[in-house]
Amino acid sequence: MNTIPSIFNEHKVPFTAFGGTEENLKVLIPSVTCVVLSRNGRQYRQVVIENLLRKGFAKVISVNQKSEQHTVEQLSHQFPNVEFIVALENVLQGELLNIAFERAKTEYVFVIQDEMCGENFIFNSALAEKLISKNKFCIAPRLVSETGHKIAVVFCPDVEKGKFRIEEETSMADNLPTLYSYDYAGLYKRETFCLLGGFDYTITSEYWQKVDLFMRSWLWGEKTSVSNIFELSYSESIPEEDRTVELSYLRFYLKNILPVFISDHAKISKTAFLRFKMGNSCSFVESWTRFKDGMRWTQENQYRFKTDAVSLIENWGKA
């Protein structure tokens, strides 16, 4: 079992970088790097890259799985001012984003899936300035399906019968807080992302890895909200989130639900072990090993916490 990482990008995923040898000739948004995620090697990748380059980002980084290496090599010759990153092992999109955030040098990073970059894709310097002025860790967009229907993108932490859960909010009000950004899309503060530690590679569920980072950001005093002036549309069917509760959830639980905030720091008491053991099917030895790792990580980061899960849920939406 890998221990919980203590620093940003502690796990160095091997990758190959292509392109990025030429500067963008028309930079209109100098403070923002665009990172485009490729899910399945879309056939219209060339159109996606052309649309992004026209927006005038300081830099465009395309992050890709190892299966796309041949396609990426061809595109890098066609677009030498785009940096294409190909992971050399199978990893989650969160780990690809860790690589991209490390290589981006701008203050902000705009993350988008390639199926959100169709002809109707809009992002310009005026929009960037408005989103940046909100001064949040992440500004998430409103999302529209390929059939034109609005997608629920506001998520709220809650508790039912003593168990943590996440509720969807259907309100279309502007600037609503959301626990996380759906499908990673949004404008992020790069430095904050790195200081938070990025995505935890030891969490092997894409959903719980994503929720872990965003929940941590809230517990450490950062905020994410949804902006009505920021809208993206899918050109294909919307991927479903796999919210299965398995071993990845245990790591999320240890890092985000068990720590209790006291005065100016957080801690996990040894007395919480029994509750943790009763809530999982691991052996006593494995449960204790995982629990000790959670205690260690919490102690290392105890003064980063500004609240705990109970207070976050009780005060959600009040500030």
Salt bridges, closest charged atoms under 4 A:
GLU68 OE1 - ARG45 NH2 2.40
GLU83 OE1 - LYS59 NZ 2.70
GLU83 OE2 - ARG103 NH2 2.48
GLU89 OE2 - HIS11 NE2 3.79
GLU95 OE1 - HIS11 ND1 3.08
GLU102 OE2 - LYS12 NZ 2.99
ASP114 OD2 - ARG45 NE 3.90
GLU115 OE2 - ARG39 NH2 2.69
GLU115 OE2 - ARG42 NH2 3.24
ASP158 OD2 - ARG165 NH2 3.61
GLU160 OE1 - ARG165 NH1 2.53
GLU167 OE2 - ARG165 NE 2.90
GLU168 OE2 - ARG243 NH2 3.31
ASP183 OD2 - ARG39 NH2 2.77
ASP200 OD2 - LYS255 NZ 2.87
ASP212 OD2 - ARG216 NH2 2.38
ASP212 OD2 - LYS255 NZ 3.20
GLU231 OE1 - LYS150 NZ 2.58
GLU236 OE1 - ARG42 NE 3.05
GLU241 OE2 - LYS210 NZ 2.98
GLU241 OE1 - ARG243 NH2 3.08
ASP264 OD1 - HIS265 ND1 2.96
GLU286 OE2 - ARG290 NH2 3.06
ASP293 OD2 - ARG251 NH2 2.95
ASP293 OD1 - ARG296 NH2 2.69
GLU300 OE2 - ARG296 NH1 2.96
